[in-house]
Amino acid sequence: MRRTFSPAFWRKQRVVVTGATGFLGSHIVSLLTELRPRALRRVTHDEYDLRTLSACKKAVVGADIVIHAAGEVGGIGRNEKFPATLFDDNLLMGMYITQAAYRAGVRKLVHIGTVCSYPKYTPVPFSERNFWDGYPEETNAAYGVAKKSLLVQAHAYRQQYGFPIIYLIPVNLYGPGDSYHPQYAHVIPSLIRKMRDAKKRRAKTVVLWGTGLATREFLYVGDAARAIMLAAQQYDRPDPVNIGSGSELSIRMLASEIARLVGFVGDIRFDGRHPDGQPKRLLDSSLASTAFGFRAGTKFRTGLNRTVSWYLSTYP
């Protein structure tokens, strides 16, 4: 059964959201603003360097619930070029937020993990019980292992201190407001930008990384924010929880659909000398449904149309 938010619950909470102006964090803040919590602190990288314990202590003081949505992220290109940065920054931020939240007496900490932490070859659909069955895909292993380590810390803090930390694993997110960096964006914003630029140049061909055969599941960012809020409200177990939409498609099919929406009519070619990343990604999100009533509400074509329209209107 799909569940809804409890305004009475949220009106009592003092909430901190890290990464509050980021892609996911900004959507979480929008939902919270509608629910009117007792207090809402928006933690941004301009004000707080969360790679330090002192900054994390200042960020979480007085909070009842902390939603840790801050992170250093990117597509395959960024993961290949900056693995040490992605490992260090994500591990330090998560580790220090956990320490600070516990010491401040926070009632619940919500960690946002990543599908990149799953083993490279995981039975499809990915089940939470397979989370520890192997090493992540090489191109994003540093990032994936850093985020995975925070689940170990969460279990340790529950065991030793009884500190309630929940750990959510969203699949690839997309939607308005994402990063469209020409080298480091995730796959959907990267493809939107490339197709739009090729159309403006009247190019006859677009060349994309990989074979196009890898498959991905995508979740609209507004749905992800809703799942995180429902979990913060209702879930309190140590088991990690997958957050997905329940369907996948190949990168080749995705590229064709984005080309159609953007209006690029040239050829799409794939360069297999570059990596595909993980071969398949599709989550089993049944636990999220039973534990806190989450089911994705945005159909992929609807969400993709919104995303492309937002990009074309924002970057004409």
N, C-alpha and C positions, 0 to 999 in steps of 0.2 A: 504493500500500500504506500502510495506517495504521501509523504508527510510535509507539513508546512512549518514555518517559523512561529515561535511563541513570543509575541511582543512583550508579554509580561516578564518572561525570562530575560530578554535582552535589556529591558529598561533598568534592570538591577545591576547590570554588568559594567565594569570599567574595562575597556578593551584596548589593547595595543596591537596595531598591525605594522609589522616591519615590511619594508619594500612597498610602502603605501602608495607611491606614485608610479610603481612599475606596472607591467602589463596585467598580471594577475592581481596584485595588491590593490590597484585602483578599482577593480571590479568588486573586490571584497569590501572596500571602503564604501562604495556606492550602495551596496546592500545594507551595510551597517547604518549608514546615514538615514535610510528609510526606516530602519527599526528603532532608531533613536535610543541608543544605549545610554546608561548613566554618564559615561565619559568615553571619549574616543580619542586616542593619541595616534597620529599618523607619523610613523618613524621613517625618515628618508635618509639616503646616503649623504645628502648635503649637510645634514645636521649631526648624524651619528655614524662613526666608523665602527660598524659592528664586528670588525675583526679584532677589537680590543674589549677586554672584560669591563673596563671602566665605562665605555660607551654603552654597553649592553645593560649595565646596572642602572644607568640614568634612563635608558629607554623603557625599562619595564617597571620602574618604581610605581607602586600604587595600583598595579593592574590586577584584575581578577582572571582575565583570559588574555593570553598572548598568542597571536596567529603569526607564525614566522614565515612570511612570504618573500623575504629578501633572498636574493641569490645572484651569483654570477652564472649566466647561461649563454647558450649560443648553439648554432648548428654545427655540422661536421667540420667546417672550415675553422671555426673558432676553437673547437675541441682539439683539433690537430695542432694548431699553432700555439695555444696557451694551456696545455694540460696542467702544468704546475700551478698557474694562477687559479684555474677553476678548482683544483683540488684544495689548495691552501685556503682560498677565500671562503668557499662553501663549508669546509670543515671548521674553520675558526669561527665563522659567524654562528653556525648551528651549535657548536660546543659551548661558546660563551653565552649565547642566549639561554641555553639550558641551565648553565650554572647560575646565571643572574636571576632567572625566573624562579628557580628553586629557593635561592637565598632571599628573594623578595617576598616569598609566601604566595606566589601566583597560584590560583586554584586549578588552572588547566593550561597546558602548553600544547599548541597544535603545530606539528612539524609537517612541512610539505616535502615529500620525497620526490622521486622521479622514476619513470619507467626505464630510464637508462641504467638503473641499478640491477635489473634482471639479468640472469645469465644470457650469453649470446644465443645459445640454442635452448630455448625454453619451450616445453609443450604448449601448443596453442589451443585454446586461449590461456594466457598466463594466469596461473592461480597463485595466491599468496603463499601457499605451501611449498612452491618451487622457488621462492625468492632467494634461498641460500644454496641452490643446487649447482652453482658454477660461477665463473668469472664473467663480467660484463663484456659486451662487444668492444673491441680494442679502441676504436676511434673516440669513444666517450667513456672509457673505463675510469679515468682519473676522476671525472665529475661524478660518475655513478657510484664509485667506491666511497668517495667523500660523503655523499648523501646517505649511503647505506650505513656508514659508520655511526651516523646519528641515531639510527634505530637501535644499535647496540647500546649507545649511551642512554637512550630512553628506557630500555629494559633495565639497565643497571640502576638508574635513578628510581624506577618503580620498585625494584627489588630491595634496594638498600634504604630508601627514604620514603617509599610510598607516594612518590610525586606523580600525579596523573599527567602523563604525556601521551598524546595520540599521534599516529604517524599515517599519513595519507599518501597514496601513490597515484598521481594523475598521469594519464596518457598524454600524448602530444596535444598541446593546446593551440587554438587559433582564434582569431576574432579581431575586431577593431582595436587599434591602439598598440598593436605589436611592434617590434623593432623590424625595420626594413633595411638594416645595414647591408650594403652590397656584397660584403664578404662573409659576414658572420650571422646573418639572420637564419631562423629556422626555415623548414622547407616551404610552408605555405606562403609566408611573406616574401621569401626569396623568389619563388616562382612568380608571384604576382608582379613584383618589381621587374624581373627579367622579361616577362611577356609584355608588360606595358612599355618598357624601354625599347624592346625590339619593334613594337608597333610604331612608336614615335619615330624610330630611325628607318622605318620601312624595310627592316631586315627580312631576308628570305628564310633565314634559319636561326634557331635558338639551340645552343648546345648545352646540355645539362649533365651534371655529374652522375656517374654510376650507370647501371644497366636499365634502370626504370622498373625492374622486376620486384624490388623490395616492396613490402606492403606495410601500411601504417593505419592505425586507428587514430581518429582525431576527435577532440572534445571541445565544444564551443566554450570560450572562456567564461561567459556568464553562467553556464551550467556548472563549471568547475567551482566558481565562487559559491554558488548555491550549495554544492556538495560539502564544501569546507565549512560553511556556516551551519549546516544541519549536523555535521559531525561534531563541531564545537559545542552545539547545543545538547546533543543526545548521546554521543558515543564516549565510552570511557573504558576501553580495554587495551591491553598491550599489543594485540595482533594488528599488523599493518593492514590497510584497506585499499584495494584498487578503486580508482575512480575513472570510468571510461564511458563510452557511448554505445559499445556493443557491435560496431561494424568496422570493416577495414576496406581499403582499396589500394591498388598498386600506385607507385609514384608515376608510372607511365599514364595511367588513367587520370590521376590527379592533374598532371601537367596539361593533358588535353582539355579537361574541364575548365581549368583556369584560363587557358588560351582562348577558349570559346567565350568566357565571360568578359575577358579583357578586349577581345576583338582581334587577336593576333591570328593571321590566317596562313603563316608560313610553315615550314617544316620544323619538327622537333626531333633533335638527334641526341643520343645518349653516348657519353664518353666513359666506357667501361674501365679506363685506366684509373679513374677515381673511385673511391669506395662507395658502396651502397649504404654502409652502416649496418645495423642489425637486420637480418633477412626478413623477419616478420615481427609485427607488434599488434597484438590484440589481447585485451585484458578480460578476464572473468570478473565482472563487477557485481556478482550476485550478493556478496557480503555487504556491500554498500546499500543494496536494496533492502536486505533483511534487517541490518543493524540500525540504519537511520533513515530508511525510506527514500533513498536517492535513486532516481532514474533520469537520464539525460532527456531534456525536453526539446532540444533544438535539432531538427533534422539537418544533416550535413549540407545538403544543397541550399537550404535556407540560410544557414550560418555562413557558408562560403559566399553567397550573394551579398550578404550584409558586409562581409569583410572586404570584398573587392570594391563594392560601392563606396565604403568608407575611404579606402585607399585612393581611389580615383578622384574623390571629392576633396580629400586632404592634400594630395600631391598631384594636382592637375598637370 
